[in-house]
Amino acid sequence: MTAAPGVDAIHQLKFGAFFSADWLLSPNRMEKVFPRRWEKLRERLLARVANNQEGGTFEVPRERDITPDEFKQKYFLTGKPVVLAGAAADWPAIKKWSPEYLLQRCGEDKIAVLDAHNWKVSADDQRDVVTTNETTMHISDLVANMKAGGSWYGAFL
């Protein structure tokens, strides 16, 4: 996978560094050190690629049974995407969580949800590229919606 034409190695490196620091240190700490960092970097990257042709699609490798060090070296530090096939198969949550379990543990908690069926896509650079309805609801209502084939899903959990 290659970056968009016009995005040089320095900008790719900056993006990777900010992304990694954001993930490792927490967004709150990063915001104190580098206020508006994402907005400024986004503006610079968009300005660099504004005259280039539309983007494309890339094949994303799938890895199974990759060690944490291999993941770090091959994907995390290089900023390359990867599908970690089966990575969560042995997590307790996979074995334990079910709609009934969630209802029992946190059914009355409220969460942010998005409407997965009614997306709006915009080509306008001044607005978000994708928007959808967003609201909050109790987990019990979300589970009922899911069982009925609804389109709401928990966002940013």
Buried (B, 14 or more C-beta within 10 A) or exposed (E): EEBBEEBEEEBBEBBBEBBEBBEEEEEEEBEEEBEEBBEEBEEBBEEBBEEEEEEEEEEEEEBEEBEEEEBEEBBBEEBEEBEEEEBEEEEEEEEEEEBEEBBEEEBEEEBEBBBEEEEEEEEEEEEEEEEBBEEEBBBBBBBBBBEEEBBBBBBEE
